[in-house]
Amino acid sequence: QVQLVESGGGLVQPGGSLRLSCVASGNIESIGAMAWYRQVPGGSRDLVASITNRGTRDYDGTLKDRVTISRDDVKHTLYLQLNSTKPDDTAVYYCSAFNFRTLRRYWGQGTQVTVSS
């Protein structure tokens, strides 16, 4: 099992910045790629960014100029930096980790990000 706990969400003004964190615990030695997704009420859970355990990054094309994904495997933590925030960024942000031994994807509980003045 892998447990993921996100933090860093909250209220941010348009044009602001925030950094989300996701701490992994449990069977972490089998974690491969990790990713951030986001979901609005009634919508699908959409990929924001992903990063492999070798550091290869992939971004949603509409967000790549404003987001940066990174990971610290010593601290077992995944990060998402979001800049120039917009009201459309309002969503629940979920951390995800793929276990390459069990071929299972794990999810955190999500953290709410609200962009509003």
C-alpha positions as CSV (number, residue, x, y, z in Angstrom):
1,Q,0.0,0.0,0.0
2,V,1.0,3.6,-0.6
3,Q,-0.5,6.5,1.3
4,L,-0.4,10.0,-0.2
5,V,-1.2,13.2,1.7
6,E,-1.6,16.5,-0.1
7,S,-1.2,19.9,1.4
8,G,-0.8,23.5,0.4
9,G,-4.2,24.3,-1.0
10,G,-6.4,27.2,0.0
11,L,-7.5,30.5,-1.2
12,V,-5.3,32.5,-3.6
13,Q,-5.9,35.7,-5.5
14,P,-5.8,35.8,-9.3
15,G,-2.2,36.4,-10.5
16,G,-0.8,34.7,-7.4
17,S,1.2,31.6,-6.8
18,L,1.0,28.5,-4.7
19,R,2.9,25.3,-4.1
20,L,1.2,22.0,-3.4
21,S,3.0,19.2,-1.7
22,C,2.3,15.5,-1.5
23,V,4.0,13.2,1.0
24,A,4.2,9.5,0.2
25,S,4.5,6.8,2.8
26,G,4.1,3.0,2.9
27,N,5.5,0.9,0.1
28,I,7.3,3.8,-1.4
29,E,10.3,1.9,-2.8
30,S,8.0,0.6,-5.6
31,I,6.7,4.1,-6.7
32,G,7.5,5.0,-10.2
33,A,5.8,7.9,-12.0
34,M,3.9,10.4,-9.9
35,A,1.4,13.1,-11.1
36,W,-1.0,15.8,-10.2
37,Y,-4.6,15.8,-11.4
38,R,-7.4,18.3,-10.8
39,Q,-11.1,18.0,-10.8
40,V,-14.0,20.5,-10.7
41,P,-17.5,19.5,-9.5
42,G,-19.2,17.5,-12.1
43,G,-16.1,17.3,-14.2
44,S,-13.5,14.7,-15.0
45,R,-10.2,14.3,-13.2
46,D,-7.7,15.8,-15.6
47,L,-3.9,15.4,-15.7
48,V,-2.0,18.6,-14.8
49,A,1.5,17.2,-14.8
50,S,3.5,14.0,-14.3
51,I,7.1,13.1,-13.5
52,T,8.8,9.7,-13.8
53,N,11.3,8.4,-11.2
54,R,14.0,9.4,-13.6
55,G,12.8,13.0,-13.7
56,T,11.1,13.1,-17.1
57,R,8.2,15.6,-16.9
58,D,5.0,15.9,-18.9
59,Y,2.5,18.8,-18.7
60,D,-0.9,19.6,-19.9
61,G,-0.4,21.8,-22.9
62,T,-2.6,24.6,-21.6
63,L,-0.8,24.8,-18.3
64,K,2.8,24.1,-19.1
65,D,3.8,27.8,-19.1
66,R,2.4,28.2,-15.5
67,V,3.2,25.0,-13.7
68,T,6.2,23.1,-12.6
69,I,6.2,19.6,-11.2
70,S,9.1,18.3,-9.1
71,R,9.9,15.5,-6.7
72,D,12.2,14.9,-3.8
73,D,12.7,11.2,-3.4
74,V,14.7,11.6,-0.2
75,K,11.8,13.4,1.4
76,H,9.3,11.2,-0.5
77,T,7.5,14.3,-1.6
78,L,5.9,15.5,-4.8
79,Y,5.5,19.2,-5.5
80,L,3.4,21.3,-7.9
81,Q,4.2,25.0,-8.4
82,L,1.4,27.0,-9.9
83,N,2.0,30.6,-11.0
84,S,-0.2,33.4,-12.4
85,T,-3.2,31.7,-11.0
86,K,-6.6,32.1,-12.7
87,P,-10.2,31.5,-11.5
88,D,-10.3,28.6,-13.9
89,D,-7.6,26.9,-11.8
90,T,-10.1,26.5,-9.0
91,A,-10.4,22.7,-8.4
92,V,-9.6,19.9,-6.1
93,Y,-6.0,18.9,-6.8
94,Y,-5.1,15.2,-6.4
95,C,-1.7,13.6,-6.1
96,S,-1.2,10.2,-7.8
97,A,1.5,7.5,-7.6
98,F,2.0,4.4,-9.7
99,N,3.4,1.3,-8.1
100,F,5.4,-0.5,-10.7
101,R,5.3,-3.8,-8.9
102,T,1.6,-4.1,-8.3
103,L,0.6,-2.0,-11.3
104,R,-1.7,-0.1,-9.1
105,R,-2.3,3.7,-9.1
106,Y,-2.8,5.3,-5.7
107,W,-4.5,8.6,-4.9
108,G,-4.4,11.2,-2.2
109,Q,-7.5,12.6,-0.6
110,G,-7.2,15.9,-2.6
111,T,-6.6,19.5,-1.6
112,Q,-8.9,22.3,-2.6
113,V,-7.5,25.3,-4.5
114,T,-9.7,28.3,-4.9
115,V,-8.6,31.3,-7.0
116,S,-10.7,34.3,-6.2
117,S,-10.4,38.0,-5.3
